[in-house]
Amino acid sequence: MPDLPWTTNQLRKLGICIRDSRPIPESLPTYDAVMVYYNDVAADTQSKIKALDWTPLLGERVPEVTSRPKTIDTLREKLRRDHSTPLQSVQDVAGVRFEAEMTLDEQDGVANAIAGLFGHDLQVCCRDMRDSPHSGYRALHLWLKLPARVEVQIRTHLQGRWANTYEAAADVLGRGIRYDELPTDDREKQFVVDLQDISTTGLSTLERRRSKVRTLRSLEEAKKQPSKRKLREFTQAERDMDETENVVLEGLANLKASFDTMRLTRKE
């Protein structure tokens, strides 16, 4: 990919125009032109990640690797929330998403592989939001510095499913819930709190137990005759995982039904 065709000063001024809803002068690039460039950077990053052989890490599980554009409204919102960050320093204008059915350890492995692919130090570029969630959101993010900044979101399928549900809720209840702002309506507030809790408590517990089961299974598969103690430990770990998964999935289904009712009520 070619380097940015605009100066940082041009992008800074364009960001101010977008943030303040001002007309864009002819001396500056248009929003559409800048987005075409950033989308090309995201698509190039996506294709390189997708081309990696993920079989040694994920086996037959095929990851979903996508890139997505940032709308002018969401970009304006981000610039308004942080006036000190110029457009060229916004990390996720170019965004790529990697989702797969994987354990937390495998998620770490994916992050390490992608960071290595682009010559980045994982300790520097990785933002781990699994143990320190943002408004309930849990994932690994890589902040890459390529011809332009690119954010790669690495999610398990459960993390992705939760994030998509929360985004849909933000479209109805207000984008502020993505920044720890709660609705004023008591019912809507409780819905957001419950949705955050199912991620930080339910999903995190389930994913830890899945990782434990995967580790125990790998250890036992390496032995021809596992001990009775290890078999009991493995059986209990599987039982705990199944029970947690049932609770989490039931909770998500109940919250979705509650959300659908709220959405219909708001339309009336």
Contacts in CASP RR format, 6 or more apart in sequence:
PFRMAT RR
TARGET T0000
AUTHOR 0000-0000-0000
METHOD contacts of the structure
MODEL  1
MPDLPWTTNQLRKLGICIRDSRPIPESLPTYDAVMVYYNDVAADTQSKIK
ALDWTPLLGERVPEVTSRPKTIDTLREKLRRDHSTPLQSVQDVAGVRFEA
EMTLDEQDGVANAIAGLFGHDLQVCCRDMRDSPHSGYRALHLWLKLPARV
EVQIRTHLQGRWANTYEAAADVLGRGIRYDELPTDDREKQFVVDLQDIST
TGLSTLERRRSKVRTLRSLEEAKKQPSKRKLREFTQAERDMDETENVVLE
GLANLKASFDTMRLTRKE
1 40 0 8 1.000
1 41 0 8 1.000
1 44 0 8 1.000
1 146 0 8 1.000
1 147 0 8 1.000
2 147 0 8 1.000
3 147 0 8 1.000
4 11 0 8 1.000
4 37 0 8 1.000
4 88 0 8 1.000
4 147 0 8 1.000
4 148 0 8 1.000
5 29 0 8 1.000
5 37 0 8 1.000
6 29 0 8 1.000
6 34 0 8 1.000
8 86 0 8 1.000
8 88 0 8 1.000
10 27 0 8 1.000
10 28 0 8 1.000
10 29 0 8 1.000
11 29 0 8 1.000
11 34 0 8 1.000
11 86 0 8 1.000
11 87 0 8 1.000
11 88 0 8 1.000
12 86 0 8 1.000
12 87 0 8 1.000
12 88 0 8 1.000
13 28 0 8 1.000
14 24 0 8 1.000
14 28 0 8 1.000
14 29 0 8 1.000
14 31 0 8 1.000
14 34 0 8 1.000
14 87 0 8 1.000
15 79 0 8 1.000
15 86 0 8 1.000
15 87 0 8 1.000
16 22 0 8 1.000
17 23 0 8 1.000
17 24 0 8 1.000
17 25 0 8 1.000
17 28 0 8 1.000
18 24 0 8 1.000
18 31 0 8 1.000
18 72 0 8 1.000
18 75 0 8 1.000
18 76 0 8 1.000
18 79 0 8 1.000
18 87 0 8 1.000
19 76 0 8 1.000
19 79 0 8 1.000
19 80 0 8 1.000
19 83 0 8 1.000
21 76 0 8 1.000
24 30 0 8 1.000
24 31 0 8 1.000
31 72 0 8 1.000
34 87 0 8 1.000
35 69 0 8 1.000
35 70 0 8 1.000
35 93 0 8 1.000
37 148 0 8 1.000
38 69 0 8 1.000
38 70 0 8 1.000
38 93 0 8 1.000
38 94 0 8 1.000
38 148 0 8 1.000
39 67 0 8 1.000
39 69 0 8 1.000
39 94 0 8 1.000
41 94 0 8 1.000
41 146 0 8 1.000
41 147 0 8 1.000
41 148 0 8 1.000
41 150 0 8 1.000
42 67 0 8 1.000
42 68 0 8 1.000
42 69 0 8 1.000
42 94 0 8 1.000
42 95 0 8 1.000
42 96 0 8 1.000
42 150 0 8 1.000
43 67 0 8 1.000
45 67 0 8 1.000
45 94 0 8 1.000
45 95 0 8 1.000
45 96 0 8 1.000
45 118 0 8 1.000
45 144 0 8 1.000
45 146 0 8 1.000
45 150 0 8 1.000
45 152 0 8 1.000
46 65 0 8 1.000
46 66 0 8 1.000
46 67 0 8 1.000
46 96 0 8 1.000
48 117 0 8 1.000
48 118 0 8 1.000
49 65 0 8 1.000
49 96 0 8 1.000
49 98 0 8 1.000
49 114 0 8 1.000
49 117 0 8 1.000
49 152 0 8 1.000
50 63 0 8 1.000
50 65 0 8 1.000
52 113 0 8 1.000
52 114 0 8 1.000
52 117 0 8 1.000
54 61 0 8 1.000
54 62 0 8 1.000
54 63 0 8 1.000
54 100 0 8 1.000
54 110 0 8 1.000
54 113 0 8 1.000
57 106 0 8 1.000
57 109 0 8 1.000
57 110 0 8 1.000
57 113 0 8 1.000
58 100 0 8 1.000
58 102 0 8 1.000
58 106 0 8 1.000
58 110 0 8 1.000
61 100 0 8 1.000
61 101 0 8 1.000
61 102 0 8 1.000
62 100 0 8 1.000
63 98 0 8 1.000
63 99 0 8 1.000
63 100 0 8 1.000
63 110 0 8 1.000
64 97 0 8 1.000
64 98 0 8 1.000
64 99 0 8 1.000
64 100 0 8 1.000
65 96 0 8 1.000
65 97 0 8 1.000
65 98 0 8 1.000
66 96 0 8 1.000
66 97 0 8 1.000
67 94 0 8 1.000
67 95 0 8 1.000
67 96 0 8 1.000
67 97 0 8 1.000
68 95 0 8 1.000
68 97 0 8 1.000
70 92 0 8 1.000
70 93 0 8 1.000
70 94 0 8 1.000
70 95 0 8 1.000
75 87 0 8 1.000
75 90 0 8 1.000
75 93 0 8 1.000
77 175 0 8 1.000
78 85 0 8 1.000
78 90 0 8 1.000
79 85 0 8 1.000
79 87 0 8 1.000
79 90 0 8 1.000
81 179 0 8 1.000
87 93 0 8 1.000
88 148 0 8 1.000
88 149 0 8 1.000
89 149 0 8 1.000
90 149 0 8 1.000
91 143 0 8 1.000
91 149 0 8 1.000
91 151 0 8 1.000
92 149 0 8 1.000
92 151 0 8 1.000
93 148 0 8 1.000
93 149 0 8 1.000
94 148 0 8 1.000
94 149 0 8 1.000
94 150 0 8 1.000
94 151 0 8 1.000
95 150 0 8 1.000
95 151 0 8 1.000
95 152 0 8 1.000
95 153 0 8 1.000
96 150 0 8 1.000
96 151 0 8 1.000
96 152 0 8 1.000
96 153 0 8 1.000
97 152 0 8 1.000
97 153 0 8 1.000
97 155 0 8 1.000
98 110 0 8 1.000
98 114 0 8 1.000
98 152 0 8 1.000
98 153 0 8 1.000
98 154 0 8 1.000
98 155 0 8 1.000
99 154 0 8 1.000
99 155 0 8 1.000
99 156 0 8 1.000
99 157 0 8 1.000
99 159 0 8 1.000
99 160 0 8 1.000
100 106 0 8 1.000
100 110 0 8 1.000
100 156 0 8 1.000
100 157 0 8 1.000
101 156 0 8 1.000
101 157 0 8 1.000
102 110 0 8 1.000
102 156 0 8 1.000
103 156 0 8 1.000
103 207 0 8 1.000
103 210 0 8 1.000
103 211 0 8 1.000
103 214 0 8 1.000
104 130 0 8 1.000
104 156 0 8 1.000
104 207 0 8 1.000
104 208 0 8 1.000
104 210 0 8 1.000
104 211 0 8 1.000
105 211 0 8 1.000
105 214 0 8 1.000
105 215 0 8 1.000
107 140 0 8 1.000
107 154 0 8 1.000
107 155 0 8 1.000
107 156 0 8 1.000
108 140 0 8 1.000
110 140 0 8 1.000
110 154 0 8 1.000
111 122 0 8 1.000
111 126 0 8 1.000
111 140 0 8 1.000
111 142 0 8 1.000
111 154 0 8 1.000
112 122 0 8 1.000
114 142 0 8 1.000
114 152 0 8 1.000
114 154 0 8 1.000
115 121 0 8 1.000
115 122 0 8 1.000
115 125 0 8 1.000
115 126 0 8 1.000
115 142 0 8 1.000
116 122 0 8 1.000
118 144 0 8 1.000
118 146 0 8 1.000
120 142 0 8 1.000
120 144 0 8 1.000
120 145 0 8 1.000
125 142 0 8 1.000
125 143 0 8 1.000
125 144 0 8 1.000
125 145 0 8 1.000
126 140 0 8 1.000
126 141 0 8 1.000
126 142 0 8 1.000
126 143 0 8 1.000
127 140 0 8 1.000
127 141 0 8 1.000
127 142 0 8 1.000
127 143 0 8 1.000
128 140 0 8 1.000
129 137 0 8 1.000
129 138 0 8 1.000
129 139 0 8 1.000
129 140 0 8 1.000
129 141 0 8 1.000
130 138 0 8 1.000
130 139 0 8 1.000
130 140 0 8 1.000
130 204 0 8 1.000
130 207 0 8 1.000
131 204 0 8 1.000
133 196 0 8 1.000
133 199 0 8 1.000
133 200 0 8 1.000
135 166 0 8 1.000
135 177 0 8 1.000
135 178 0 8 1.000
135 179 0 8 1.000
135 180 0 8 1.000
135 196 0 8 1.000
136 166 0 8 1.000
136 195 0 8 1.000
136 196 0 8 1.000
136 199 0 8 1.000
136 200 0 8 1.000
137 162 0 8 1.000
137 163 0 8 1.000
137 166 0 8 1.000
137 178 0 8 1.000
137 199 0 8 1.000
138 159 0 8 1.000
138 162 0 8 1.000
138 199 0 8 1.000
138 200 0 8 1.000
138 203 0 8 1.000
138 204 0 8 1.000
139 153 0 8 1.000
139 154 0 8 1.000
139 155 0 8 1.000
139 159 0 8 1.000
139 160 0 8 1.000
139 163 0 8 1.000
140 153 0 8 1.000
140 154 0 8 1.000
140 155 0 8 1.000
141 151 0 8 1.000
141 152 0 8 1.000
141 153 0 8 1.000
141 154 0 8 1.000
142 151 0 8 1.000
142 152 0 8 1.000
142 154 0 8 1.000
143 149 0 8 1.000
143 150 0 8 1.000
143 151 0 8 1.000
144 150 0 8 1.000
144 151 0 8 1.000
144 152 0 8 1.000
155 163 0 8 1.000
156 207 0 8 1.000
158 203 0 8 1.000
158 206 0 8 1.000
158 207 0 8 1.000
158 248 0 8 1.000
159 199 0 8 1.000
159 203 0 8 1.000
159 207 0 8 1.000
161 252 0 8 1.000
162 195 0 8 1.000
162 198 0 8 1.000
162 199 0 8 1.000
162 203 0 8 1.000
162 252 0 8 1.000
165 195 0 8 1.000
165 252 0 8 1.000
165 255 0 8 1.000
165 256 0 8 1.000
165 259 0 8 1.000
166 177 0 8 1.000
166 178 0 8 1.000
166 195 0 8 1.000
166 199 0 8 1.000
168 259 0 8 1.000
169 177 0 8 1.000
169 191 0 8 1.000
169 192 0 8 1.000
169 195 0 8 1.000
169 259 0 8 1.000
170 176 0 8 1.000
170 177 0 8 1.000
170 178 0 8 1.000
172 259 0 8 1.000
172 262 0 8 1.000
172 263 0 8 1.000
172 266 0 8 1.000
173 183 0 8 1.000
173 188 0 8 1.000
173 191 0 8 1.000
173 192 0 8 1.000
173 262 0 8 1.000
174 183 0 8 1.000
177 183 0 8 1.000
177 192 0 8 1.000
182 189 0 8 1.000
182 192 0 8 1.000
182 193 0 8 1.000
183 189 0 8 1.000
183 192 0 8 1.000
187 262 0 8 1.000
188 262 0 8 1.000
191 255 0 8 1.000
191 258 0 8 1.000
191 259 0 8 1.000
191 262 0 8 1.000
194 255 0 8 1.000
195 255 0 8 1.000
198 248 0 8 1.000
198 251 0 8 1.000
198 252 0 8 1.000
198 255 0 8 1.000
202 244 0 8 1.000
202 247 0 8 1.000
202 248 0 8 1.000
203 248 0 8 1.000
205 244 0 8 1.000
206 241 0 8 1.000
206 244 0 8 1.000
206 245 0 8 1.000
206 248 0 8 1.000
209 237 0 8 1.000
209 240 0 8 1.000
209 241 0 8 1.000
209 244 0 8 1.000
210 241 0 8 1.000
212 237 0 8 1.000
212 241 0 8 1.000
213 234 0 8 1.000
213 237 0 8 1.000
213 238 0 8 1.000
213 241 0 8 1.000
216 230 0 8 1.000
216 233 0 8 1.000
216 234 0 8 1.000
216 237 0 8 1.000
217 234 0 8 1.000
219 226 0 8 1.000
219 230 0 8 1.000
220 226 0 8 1.000
220 230 0 8 1.000
220 231 0 8 1.000
220 234 0 8 1.000
226 234 0 8 1.000
END
